[in-house]
Amino acid sequence: MALDLEGYLVRLEQAGGLEDIQSLIIALRDHYRVNHAVYHWVSADGEQYGYGTYDPS
Protein backbone atom coordinates (compact mmCIF):
# COMPACT_ATOMS: atom_id res chain seq x y z
CA MET A 1 0.00 0.00 0.00
CA ALA A 2 1.49 3.34 -1.05
CA LEU A 3 1.78 6.19 1.37
CA ASP A 4 0.02 9.43 0.41
CA LEU A 5 3.20 11.44 0.86
CA GLU A 6 1.62 14.74 -0.14
CA GLY A 7 -1.17 14.29 2.40
CA TYR A 8 1.33 13.23 5.05
CA LEU A 9 3.44 16.35 4.49
CA VAL A 10 0.34 18.56 4.67
CA ARG A 11 -0.62 16.99 8.00
CA LEU A 12 2.94 17.46 9.26
CA GLU A 13 2.90 21.12 8.22
CA GLN A 14 -0.43 21.63 9.99
CA ALA A 15 0.64 19.92 13.22
CA GLY A 16 -0.62 21.94 16.14
CA GLY A 17 1.76 20.60 18.74
CA LEU A 18 4.35 18.06 19.69
CA GLU A 19 1.77 15.32 20.20
CA ASP A 20 0.64 15.75 16.58
CA ILE A 21 4.22 15.42 15.31
CA GLN A 22 4.81 12.37 17.47
CA SER A 23 1.62 10.72 16.19
CA LEU A 24 2.68 11.34 12.60
CA ILE A 25 6.11 9.83 13.23
CA ILE A 26 4.52 6.74 14.74
CA ALA A 27 2.16 6.43 11.77
CA LEU A 28 5.09 6.68 9.35
CA ARG A 29 7.07 4.07 11.30
CA ASP A 30 4.08 1.72 11.32
CA HIS A 31 3.37 2.25 7.63
CA TYR A 32 6.88 1.25 6.60
CA ARG A 33 7.08 -1.47 9.27
CA VAL A 34 10.44 -0.30 10.60
CA ASN A 35 11.61 -0.33 14.20
CA HIS A 36 12.15 3.41 14.58
CA ALA A 37 11.65 6.74 12.85
CA VAL A 38 12.93 10.23 13.71
CA TYR A 39 11.87 13.72 12.68
CA HIS A 40 14.73 16.22 13.01
CA TRP A 41 14.97 19.88 12.09
CA VAL A 42 17.10 22.94 12.75
CA SER A 43 15.31 26.25 13.28
CA ALA A 44 16.37 29.52 11.67
CA ASP A 45 18.23 30.49 14.86
CA GLY A 46 20.18 27.21 14.94
CA GLU A 47 18.17 25.35 17.59
CA GLN A 48 17.91 21.63 16.87
CA TYR A 49 14.76 19.62 17.50
CA GLY A 50 14.01 15.97 17.10
CA TYR A 51 11.19 13.58 17.88
CA GLY A 52 11.02 9.90 17.29
CA THR A 53 10.25 6.43 18.47
CA TYR A 54 13.54 5.59 20.19
CA ASP A 55 13.52 5.10 23.96
CA PRO A 56 14.80 8.39 25.47
CA SER A 57 17.34 6.53 27.59
C-alpha positions, 0 to 999 in steps of 0.5 A, a space after each residue: 500500500 502506497 503512502 500518500 506522501 503529499 497528504 502526510 506532508 500537509 498533516 505534518 505542516 499543519 501539526 498543532 503541537 508536539 503530540 501531533 508530530 509524534 503521532 505522525 512519526 509513529 504512523 510513518 514508522 508503522 506504515 513502513 514497518 520499521 523499528 524506529 523513525 525520527 523527525 529532526 529539524 534545525 530552526 532559523 536560529 540554529 536550535 535543533 529539534 528531534 522527535 522519534 520512536 527511540 527510547 529516550 534513555 
